[in-house]
Amino acid sequence: MILIKTSLLKNYKGMMLWPFLLVKDRKYGKDVVFMNHEKIHAQQQKELLIVIFYLWYVSDYLIQLLKYKNHHKAYRNIVFERESYFYECSLDYLITRNFFSFLKFYNKKYTDG
């Protein structure tokens, strides 16, 4: 993972674009929960051969946006985000994670806010 500081990120700390992790501030590279969240995304991206991940991610976002009519709820209900947020504090998750584990999050939803 190659950490790159960018001013393009306005509302987010970072964005995983494998193999690059774009961050608003380099200090996020030391945040273990943030880094674990992004490493989960890196694994998802590698599993889906990168391009499929991006197509699926955008498609899922658009479906969630039609459903919730709210950017935040749509973003938090993207299947990849559900897995990453659920396990971001479990720092050993990637050691035991099975391939395509994000699929079990299709029956769950983010309900806060």
C-alpha positions as CSV (number, residue, x, y, z in Angstrom):
1,M,0.0,0.0,0.0
2,I,1.4,3.3,-1.1
3,L,0.3,6.3,1.0
4,I,-0.3,9.5,-0.9
5,K,-1.3,12.8,0.6
6,T,-3.8,14.7,-1.5
7,S,-6.0,17.8,-1.1
8,L,-8.7,16.3,-3.3
9,L,-10.4,14.6,-0.4
10,K,-12.8,17.0,1.2
11,N,-15.3,15.0,3.3
12,Y,-13.2,11.8,3.8
13,K,-10.0,10.9,5.6
14,G,-8.9,8.7,2.8
15,M,-9.7,6.5,-0.2
16,M,-8.2,3.1,-1.1
17,L,-7.4,3.0,-4.9
18,W,-5.3,-0.1,-4.9
19,P,-2.3,0.0,-4.5
20,F,-2.6,3.6,-3.5
21,L,-4.1,4.9,-0.3
22,L,-5.0,8.6,-0.8
23,V,-5.2,10.5,2.5
24,K,-6.2,14.0,3.4
25,D,-3.4,14.1,6.0
26,R,-0.4,11.8,6.6
27,K,-1.4,11.4,10.3
28,Y,-4.1,9.0,9.2
29,G,-1.4,6.5,8.3
30,K,-0.7,6.1,12.0
31,D,-4.4,5.6,12.9
32,V,-4.7,1.8,13.3
33,V,-8.5,1.6,13.0
34,F,-8.5,3.8,9.8
35,M,-5.6,1.8,8.3
36,N,-7.4,-1.5,9.1
37,H,-10.6,-0.2,7.5
38,E,-8.6,0.7,4.3
39,K,-6.7,-2.6,4.4
40,I,-10.0,-4.4,4.3
41,H,-10.9,-2.4,1.2
42,A,-7.5,-3.3,-0.3
43,Q,-8.3,-7.0,0.2
44,Q,-11.8,-6.6,-1.3
45,Q,-10.3,-4.9,-4.3
46,K,-7.7,-7.6,-4.9
47,E,-10.3,-10.3,-4.6
48,L,-12.4,-8.7,-7.2
49,L,-9.5,-8.0,-9.5
50,I,-9.8,-4.2,-8.9
51,V,-12.0,-3.2,-11.8
52,I,-14.9,-5.4,-10.8
53,F,-14.6,-4.0,-7.3
54,Y,-15.0,-0.4,-8.6
55,L,-17.9,-1.3,-10.9
56,W,-19.7,-3.2,-8.1
57,Y,-18.9,-0.4,-5.5
58,V,-20.4,2.4,-7.7
59,S,-23.4,0.2,-8.7
60,D,-24.1,-0.6,-5.1
61,Y,-23.8,3.0,-4.1
62,L,-26.3,4.1,-6.9
63,I,-28.8,1.3,-5.8
64,Q,-28.5,2.4,-2.1
65,L,-28.9,6.1,-3.2
66,L,-32.1,5.3,-5.0
67,K,-33.3,3.3,-1.9
68,Y,-32.4,5.8,0.8
69,K,-32.2,9.1,-1.2
70,N,-29.5,10.2,1.2
71,H,-25.7,10.2,0.4
72,H,-24.5,9.2,3.9
73,K,-27.0,6.3,4.3
74,A,-26.3,5.1,0.7
75,Y,-22.5,5.2,1.3
76,R,-22.7,3.4,4.7
77,N,-24.9,0.7,3.1
78,I,-22.5,-0.2,0.3
79,V,-21.8,-3.8,1.0
80,F,-18.0,-3.2,1.0
81,E,-18.3,-0.3,3.5
82,R,-20.6,-2.4,5.8
83,E,-17.8,-5.1,6.1
84,S,-15.1,-2.5,6.6
85,Y,-16.9,-0.5,9.2
86,F,-18.0,-3.6,11.1
87,Y,-14.5,-5.0,11.4
88,E,-12.3,-1.9,11.4
89,C,-11.7,-2.2,15.1
90,S,-10.9,-6.0,14.8
91,L,-7.2,-5.6,14.1
92,D,-6.7,-9.3,13.5
93,Y,-9.7,-9.7,11.1
94,L,-7.7,-9.9,7.9
95,I,-5.7,-12.8,9.4
96,T,-8.9,-14.9,9.6
97,R,-11.0,-13.3,6.9
98,N,-12.3,-15.6,4.2
99,F,-12.5,-14.7,0.5
100,F,-15.6,-12.7,-0.4
101,S,-16.6,-12.2,3.2
102,F,-18.3,-9.0,2.2
103,L,-21.2,-11.1,0.7
104,K,-22.5,-11.9,4.2
105,F,-23.2,-8.2,4.6
106,Y,-26.0,-8.1,2.0
107,N,-28.5,-9.0,4.7
108,K,-27.3,-6.3,7.1
109,K,-27.8,-2.6,6.9
110,Y,-26.4,0.5,8.5
111,T,-29.3,2.1,10.3
112,D,-27.7,5.0,12.3
113,G,-28.6,8.5,11.3
